[in-house]
Amino acid sequence: MSALLALLVAGSVANADIRPLLREHGFDGPLNGRETITYAGHIQQGRNDYRIYVYRGVFRAANVDHGVNRLIVILNGSRFLGQYAISMPTDCTVRGPRVICDTESPGVVAFTRQGPPAEVWFDGEIIRFARGNSGA
């Protein structure tokens, strides 16, 4: 029974629209209806639950479409904690305390008890974690 409940909760989280939360907490990517946000999974660390989403957005500047890609971290289902700006669109999944992305070089973000690392080596470059405006 608990396995069925876990599947139902995961399904509802995967289909949740996090755009209002992102707008409220200072997400800097375009939210213009041309974006896709997919749920990659969650990481439980102590009392904190980190939900991971992959964001792919598009905006137009100088009559040219530009892509924006992010790994988004939502804390305990109610706060946009922050994001990693990734250079290329990729598919990511959560395995244990790690986010693993399909990239040429390692695309791994390993969470600790303190949460997401301040910076990671991701697909051949160092990427810093940018905190949202959620008051944390």
N, C-alpha and C positions, 0 to 999 in steps of 0.2 A: 504494500500500500504506500509506504514512504517513497519507493522508487517512482511510482506513478505521480505522486504529489510533486516530487522533484522535477519530473519531466514537464508537468503542467506549468509550474512556476518558471522554469527555464524558457518554455515556449512563450509565456506572456512577457517576459523580460526581452526576449529576442524581438518581439513585435511592438514593443513600447516606443512611442515617439519621444525622443529626448530633445527635440529641437527647442521647445519652450524653456527647458532647463538650461540648455546651452546659451540661449539668448539672455536669460536672466543673470547668468554667472560669468559673462564676459568672454565667451568663445569668439575668436577673431576670424574664423573661416566664414565664407559666404553661406548664408542660409536663405537661398533665393528660389528654392524649388527645383534646382538642377543638381542637388546633391544626393548621394546615397550614403546611408549610414547602416552598417551591418554589425550585428552583435558577434563578438569573437569568443566571449566566455567570461567567467568571473574567477577571481583569486581571493581566497579567504585567508587573511592574516590576522590572527587574534580575533578581536571584536570587529575588525573592519572587513568589509566586503567591497572589493574593487571590481567594477564591471568595465569590461574593455570593449570598445567599439572601434571599427575602422571607418573613417570618414573619407569620402571622395567628393570634392566640390568643384564647381566650375564657375568662373566669373569672366565677364567680358571687359577688356580694356583695350583701347585703341583699335576697336573692331576685330580683336583677336581673342579667342577663348583661351583661358589659362586654367590649368588644373591645380588643385590644392589637395594635399593628402595628409591625414593626421591619424595618430593613434590617440583615442580619447579615453580618459579614465574618469569614471563616475564613482564617487565614494558613497557607500551605504544607500545607493539608489536615489539619493536626493541632492547631491552636490557635484557639480562639475569641478573635479579636483584639478585637472589640467590636461596637457596634451604633449605629444611628441610630434614635431613637424617632420614627416618623412618625405623623401624626394620623389619616390615613384609609387604608383598604386600597387598594392600587394594584398594577398590574402593572408590572414592571420588567425591563429587558433590559440587557445589557452591550454597549457598542459602543466598541471600542478601550479607552482608559483611563477611560471614563465609564460610570456607571450612569444610565440614563435611564428615568424612571418616568412613567406616564400620569397626570398631575395637571393641574389648571387652570392654575396658575402653573408656572414652570419647576421641574421635579423632577429635577435633575441633580446627581450627585456625581462630581466630576472628581478622580481619583487622580493623585498626583504620584510622583516617585521615592521620596519619603518615606512613601508609602502614602496612606491615607484622610485627607482634611483634618479638622482639629480641629473645624471648624464649617462648615455649608453653609446657603445660602438655599434652602429646599425648600418648595415649594407655599405661598409667602407668609410663611414664618416662618424664623427662624434655629434650626437644630437642631445640637446639639453631639454629637460622637462620644463615646460612653461605652465605655471600655476594659473588657474582661473581666478575670477574675482569673487569667490564664494566666501571670503572672510577667513580663509585658512592659510 
